[in-house]
Amino acid sequence: MLAVITVTGKDTVGVLAKVSGECAAVGANIIDVSQTVMQGLFAMIMMVEIDNIYCDFTEMVDRMEALGAGMGYVIHVMHEDIFNAMHRI
């Protein structure tokens, strides 16, 4: 199973490192990353594999949101089933 992680906020050094470090800490495998900086604003989308995470998915979501709050970022984690359901016509 997969999850989509979005990260937005003011660009600072180490954002990708901190988010990928938290993914590693819970056992989420990063499959793909897209990031950009537009006029000083950072935006990133990650696709991560969550089949073998070391905690419940809700704990992973809470940890990512707390990480974002501590950095001044908004981090949102969405299970692929929810993501796919939202984008069906």
Secondary structure as the mmCIF struct_conf table of DSSP 4:
data_model
#
loop_
_struct_conf.conf_type_id
_struct_conf.id
_struct_conf.beg_label_comp_id
_struct_conf.beg_label_asym_id
_struct_conf.beg_label_seq_id
_struct_conf.end_label_comp_id
_struct_conf.end_label_asym_id
_struct_conf.end_label_seq_id
STRN STRN1 LEU A 2 LYS A 10
TURN_TY1_P TURN_TY1_P1 VAL A 13 GLY A 14
HELX_RH_AL_P HELX_RH_AL_P1 VAL A 15 VAL A 26
TURN_TY1_P TURN_TY1_P2 GLY A 27 GLY A 27
HELX_LH_PP_P HELX_LH_PP_P1 ALA A 28 ALA A 28
STRN STRN2 ASN A 29 MET A 38
TURN_TY1_P TURN_TY1_P3 GLN A 39 GLY A 40
STRN STRN3 LEU A 41 GLU A 49
TURN_TY1_P TURN_TY1_P4 ASP A 51 ASN A 52
BEND BEND1 TYR A 54 CYS A 55
HELX_RH_AL_P HELX_RH_AL_P2 PHE A 57 MET A 71
TURN_TY1_P TURN_TY1_P5 GLY A 72 GLY A 72
STRN STRN4 VAL A 74 HIS A 79
HELX_RH_AL_P HELX_RH_AL_P3 GLU A 80 MET A 86
TURN_TY1_P TURN_TY1_P6 HIS A 87 HIS A 87
#
